[in-house]
Amino acid sequence: MYFPPAGGGGVQRPLKFATHLPAHGIETHVLAPNDPKWLYADPGLAPPSQAWIHRARYLGPRARKLADELHGRHGLDRLSRQARSLSRRVLVPDENVGWNLTAIPAAVRIVRSEGIDVVLTTSPPNSVHLIGAAVKRTTGARWVADLRDSIATHPHRRVERAAVRAKEKVSESVARLVARQADVIVAASDAIADEALALEPAGVVTTVLNGADFDDFAGLSYRRTDRFRITHTGSFFGRRDPRPFLSAVAESGLDVVARFVGDFRAADREWAVGRGLGDRLELHPYVPRREALALQRDSEALLLLIPDADGRGRGVLSGKVFEYLAAERPILAAVPPEGAAAELIRETGAGVVAAPDDVAALTGALTELHERWAAGTLDGTVLSAEDRERLGRGARVEELADVLRGLEA
């Protein structure tokens, strides 16, 4: 679903796989929407030059930021806007399912005309796996389901809401379909793999982590300034919450510039203004990836936010973790302290860890980084040659190539 010219975090894993698989002797075809009506566009992202790109017309609603649209609205105005969003809420398993009407026949046609051996579907959104199941049933091609996030227990879903719980029931049905019919389930973290294994799948389950793209930072530099800049790139949605960290900034009394690049919810912006942060808060709208990487590299530190979400966040090892590692700047990891992301940050010596909702711990971590910077000892976190090899994107693509070759008849 997410592929250039669309932008945002969900693009990188499928884009990198499609870019590098041909070098492993695997002829690669990509089926993506002609226009996914996604929130972000990034014309600077080049599609892979060695893969064939196919497009199927997207039938579905345009993506919206409903929380921002509803913020500050009351009465009939709020009710009318909520009513207009109802149609997308009743689409199951997600609002993108309409693409299947054109994507399934297009995929079947491509498989037959090009002699495709294996079809890989990558989620989110979960509805893309219905395409994989349909193509396997129609053509006999092998099917690999790539899970970038958990299907049934996503950490950002607000499960206290009845409508969200209902959606999760549908998502569980998709997860069972994947377990029954996919020849291989590829998970982006061990926690997602464990969830898939609990469904007693008919096929193989394996983990292929996200990877660090060190070459993407080539030509980007860090220049020290007279203020300490800590940068977060990415969107805020679900349970991801900047308020504990911003409370730490306010309570620390330090001259710190907290830079947020990407969507920042209107309610959080209003709350932050009330904290009196002034010029210690710097908000940037969504920017193309190259610009976001430049801001990461040109920062004293990077802020990683992963909510605990009643334990669901402990297994999250998102692409953002690896992107920050590739930036080679110190990381303040506001993540579950016993989780997978915390373990990787400690293992590589890439930063400091504090619980995402513990203001005192966040204040301490921020103070530590600031003191090291003031003393001139906060150096870039250059990974060892072994870690660069182990965590780089090349290793991940090679793992996926082995999975695909293993399905040859």
Protein Blocks (a to p, Z undefined) as FASTA:
>chain_A
ZZcfbecjklmmmmmmmmmmmmnopacdddddfbloiabdcfkbccdfkbccdddddddd
ddddfklmmgopahjllmmmmmmmmmmmmpcfbfklmmmmmmmmmmmmmmmmnopabdcd
ddddfklmmmmmmmmmmnopacddddfbdfklcfkbcfkbmklmmmmmmmmmmmmmmmmm
mmbdcdfbfklmmmmmmnopabdcddddddddfklmgoiacdddfbdcdddedddehjbc
fklmmmmmmmnopacddddedjddfklmmmmmmnonmjmbccdddddfklmmmmmmmpfb
dcddddfklolmmmpccfklmmmmmnopacdddddfkbmklmmmmmnopaccddfklmkl
mmmmmmmmmmmmmnopaccddddfklmmmmmmklmmmmmmmmmmmmpZZ
